[in-house]
Amino acid sequence: FASCLRATSMAMRRPPTMEALLRVCGVCGKQAGPRCSQCGEDYCSRECQKRAWRGGHKTVCLELKAAVEGAVARGRSKMVAQAGAETYGPETATCWICCESGTSREPLLRGGCGCRGEATCGHLSCFVKFAEADARRIPMMDSGWMRCSVCKQRWTGLVSFELLVAMWRKKPNDLVSMRAIGAALGSIGEGAIAARVFRRCLDETRRCVGDDDGRVFDVVENLANVLGNEDATLDRAVDVLRACWRWRLQALGRNRHSTETDAETTATNLAHALLRSAHRRNDSGRYALALVLAGEAEEVLRPTISCDTDKLDRCHGALIYAEILAILGRLQDALALAETLLEKLNRIVGTQHTHYQFAFALKTAIALCRTHHAAAAAAGDNDPDAWTAARFNTLRPVRAIVE
């Protein structure tokens, strides 16, 4: 009895969690209580909830939820249609969670993480249950739902998409869940719906933590990444990411919500957008401007490059840096970096992973660029614009793997 009393008193003195502090009423700003059953919007009382419903929340809530569900259905159909042999496990495999074989109604899927062989195969329902249990055990934003708890690498492919959707359905108004479903929709080409989700997430984040906070810039980067996938809004996305990059550099070291990892992620996102813009300038014949944009991407990404790591996020940034070096004509350095990363990715995640396939395609493209340069030099063709266009066109198929 005494131990129970001590535990109860300690629980009463324990400070509220961040999730509880961020739950404020969407009408009056007080500590929230009830939630909307459709989207999870927080309210302090039933009176505020009724007031918001009559004030237009009914239309906004149901429209956005229906739009997201429709985009999820379209994306699932697209991913299943494009799924290859690497998406499903072998017929002799068993689920690593429940130890049962797959069926026609629920086949075994590969998680796409760093685990090898049959250790990554499982039923989708088992993946969801395991992620829920892991999230309860380690209440972090990327526990279970986004990363494998065994190899600590991110899920990829169909499993990653379905886990992010399940995460959003479980907590539809949670800021992390909203960012997760927005990223999932952006990865399958549903940019318009993803932008709506991120804009709402941005409004909620600003209302909860203010404007000068790292979490606000996280959502802004997500929104800029979605806008960067469309040619009409690419220049605007580049400008937004430049502003985020400058803010990260200023806030680094003095803001607890801005770390070196955040700065590296922002640098990778900015370099990726600059490369897309450089490819578009090359298509229009503006070769000098394309090289200027590639040079800016190299300058932004250079301080963050490190091959002495087992983190896939850093390896992805290093691969983009190798592509930038190839575009700038530094083919020997680009080939050496690509070969180093190819060996490391083979050790970390194996040959079936998307990052390994990107590294292999990049190495092949760089070697082809060297062959073209040697042939052009032997023929006496020293036109720099022609060489720049040839490098861009040779590396274009590699961009398709990244995007």
N, C-alpha and C positions, 0 to 999 in steps of 0.2 A: 504493500500500500504506500509506503514511504517513497519507494522508487517511482511509482506512478505519479505521486503528488509532485515530486521534483521534476519529472518530465513534463507534467502539465504546466508547472510554473515557468519552466524554461521556454516552452512553446509560446506562453503568453508574452514573455519578454522578447521573443525573437522578432526582429524587425520585419516588416512586410516585404515580400518579394518585389522585384522590378515589375513583373507582370501586373501585380496588384496595384502598384503605384501608378502605372500607366493607364489603368482602367478608370477613365473619368467619363462623366456623362456627356454625351454629344450635344446636349441642349444647354445645360446650365454650368457644366464644368465641375460638378461635385464628384465625390467618390462614387464609382458606379456600383450598381447592384444587378438588376435584371439585364438580360440581353435579348436582342432581336433573334427570333428563332430561325430566320431566313439567312441573314448575313452576319449575325453576331455583334451588331453595333451595341455599345454599352450605354446604359441609362442609369440614373440614380433612383428612379421610381417609375411606377406605372404611369403616373401623370405625364412625366416628360416623354415617355415612350409613346403615349397616345398623341401628345402634342406634335412630336416629330412625324408620326405616321400620317396625321392629317395635314401636316405642312409640306408633304411631298416625298417623304422617305419611302413610302410604299412604291412609287414608280421607280425611283432610283435603285432601291434594293432589289426588286424582282427583275428589273431589266438587266442589271449587271450580273446577277447570279445566273439568269437564263443565258446571257451572252457567253459567260465563262463555260457553262455546261455544254453549250453548243460547240464552242471552240475545242473543248476537251474531246468531245465525240469525234469531231473531224480530225483532230490530231491523232487520236488513237487509231482510227481507220487508216490514216496515211502511214503511220509507223508500222502497223501490222502488214500493210501491203508492201512496204519497202523492206520488211524484215528478211534477213538472209539466214544462212545456216548458222552463223555465229550468234544469232539471237537466241536460239533454242538449244537446250542441252541434248546430248546423245540419248538414244532410246534405252541404253543400259544404265543410265545414270539414275541416281536417287536424290531426292531433296535433302540438302545438308541440314535442314531444320527438323523436318518430321520423318526423314529417312524412308519416305515412300516414293514410288515411281510416278511418272507423269501419266496423265490421261488425255483423251482427245478433247475433253471439255476444259481441262486445266493443264496444259503442257508445262514442262520444266523450262524456265527462262534462265539465261546467263545474266548475272548481276553486272558484269562488265567492270568489276573492280580489279584489284591486284591479285586476287586469289587465283590459283591455277587449277586446271582440270575440272573435275566434277565438284570441287569444293565451292564453286561459285554458282551451281545450279540449284534452283528451288522453285516452288510454286509461288505465284504472285501473292496469294492470300497469306502464305507463310512469311514472305518478305514483309508484308504490311504488319502482321502480328508481331514479328520480331522487332520491327522499327518502333512500334508503339511501346513494347516492353523496354527497349533500349532508351527511348526518350524519357520514360518515367524514371529509369535508373540514373541517367545522366541528363538532366534538363538543360541541354545546350542546343543552340539553333541548328547544328549540323549533326547531332547525334542520331544515328539510326536512319533517319529519313534521307539524309544526303550522303552519308559515308558508311562504308562497311566497318563494323566494330572490330573485325579481325585484322584486316590489312591496313586500315585507316585511310583507304583511298576512296574517292568518290564513286558512287554508282553511275553507270552510263546506260544509254540506250533506252529500251522500253521499260525496264525496271525502274530506272531513275525517273522517267516521266510519270509512271503510275504511282510511285511513292510520293512524289510531290503533289499529285492530285489528291491522294488519300490524306496527306498532311493538311491540305487546304480544306477538305471536307470536314475534317475533325475539328479544326479551329478556323472557320472562315473569316473571322474578323481579327485574328492575330496578325500583327505586323510582319512577323517572320513568315507565316503561312502565305500572306498576300504576296510578299516578295518571291516566295518559292513558286507559286502558281503563275505569277507573271513571267518569271524566268523560263518556266516550262512551256508556256504558250509562245514566248518569243523564240524558243529553240525549234518550234515546229512551223514557223511562218505565220503565226496568228499575231502579227505585230500590232494591229489596231486594238484588239481586245487586251493584249498585254499592256499597251500604253494606258488604257483606261484603268486597269488595275493598279498600275504604278502611280498614276496621278491621284487616285483615291488613297493609296498607301502614303503618298507624299503629304497629302493634306492631314491625314491622321497623325503622322509622325511629327509634323510641325506643331500640331495642336498639343501633342503630348510633351515634347522635349524642346520646343522652340526652333529657331532658324539656324543658330550657330552651333550645330551639334554634328558629330561625325555620322550619326545614323541618318540624318537628313541627306547628307552627301552620298551615302550608300544608295539610297533610293533614287536620287538624282542620276547617279551613274547607271543604275539599272534602266531607268527611263531613256537615258542617252544611248545606251547600247541597243535598245529596241529601235529608236529612231535612226540609228546608224545603219540599220539593215535596209532602209529605204533610200533610194537615190535622191528623192525630193527633199529629205530632211537630213541627209548625211552631213552637209556643211554645218548645220545648226548643232548636230550632235558632237562634232569635232570641237566647236567653240565651247560647248558645255563641259566636255571632258577636259579641255585645257583649263577652264576655270576650277574644276574639281582638283586637278593636278596641282595647281598653284596653291589652293587651300590646303591640300595634304602636306605640301612642303612647309607651309607656314605653321600648321598645327602640329607637325611631328615633334614629339618631345615635350610638348606643353599641354596636350589635350589627351585625356585618358581614352577617348573614343577614336583616336587616330594613331595607329601603330605602323611599324615598318611593313607588316603584311598588307595593311590597307593601302599604303603608298605603292607597293609593288603591284597590287591588283589594279589600281587606278592607272599606273604606268602601262600595264599590259593592255587595258581597255583602250587607252588613248592611242597607243601604237597600232593596235588592230584597226581602229577607225581611220587613222592616218594612212595606213596601207590601203584600205578600201578607197579612200579619196585619191591616193596616188594612182591606183589602177584606173580609176575613172578619168583622171587627167591624161593618163597615157592613151586611153581609148580615143580621146578627142585630139590627140596629136600634140599636147602641151607637155613635151618630155622634160623640159627644164623644171617646170613647176612640180611635176611628178617626182623628180629626184630631190627637190627641196623638201617636199613632204616626207619622203623616205628618210632623208637626213635628219629631219626633226624627230621622226619616230626612233631613229637610232640613238639620238642624243637623250631622249626621254628614257629609253629602255636600258641603256648601257649600265647605269649604276646598280640596277637590280639583278643583273645576270649572274648566276652562280650555278655551276654544274655539280658542285659538291653537296647535293641534296637529294633526298628521296621523295620530295613533295612534287606531285604532278603539276600543281599550279605553277611552280617555278620552272619546271621542265617545259611547260607550255610557253611561258614567256621566253625561255631560251630558244625554243624552236622558231618563234616569231622573229626573234633577233637574228637568227641564222638566215631567215628569209629576207630580212632587211639588208643584211650584208651582201647577199647574192644580188639583190636589186641594185645596190650601189656599186657593184662590180668587184667587190672583195671576195672573189669566188673561192680562193684557197682557204681563207679564214672561215667562210661559211661552210665549206665542205668538212673541214676539221671539226667544227662545232656540231654539225649534223651527225657525223660518225660517232662522236663521243656520246651524244644524247641517244642515238640509236642503241648503242651498247647498254647504256644505263636503263633505258626503258624496257629493253628485253629482260633485264634482270629484275626490274621492279614489277612490271605488269604483264609481260609476255607479248607475243606477237599478235594476239587477237585484239588488243586494245586500240582504240582510235588514235591515241597519241603516238603509238608505235607506227601505225599505218601512215600518219602524217609525217613522222620523221623519215620513214623509208621513201615516201613519195618525194619529200623535199630533197633528200640526198640524191635520188635519181635525177630530179630536175636540175640540181646544181651541176652534176656531172655532165648533163646534156648541154647546159649553158657553156661550160668550159670547152666542150667539143665544138660548139657553134663559134665561139670566139677564136679558137685555133684555126678553124676552117676559113673564117672571114679574114683573119690576119694573113693567112697564107695566100689568099686571093687578092690581097691588097685593098680590101674594103675597110676603111678606117672611119666611117661615118659614125660619130658618137650617138646620134639620135637613132640610127638603125640598130646599134648594139643595145641601147636602152630598151627599145621596143621589143627586141628579141628576148631579152631577159624577162620583161614583164609577161610576154605571151607564153614563154616556157613555164613560168611559175604560176600562171593562172589556174591550171587544174589543181594545184596544191591548195589554193584558196578555197576551192569547193569542199575539201575535206574539213577545213577549219570552220566554215560557215554552215 
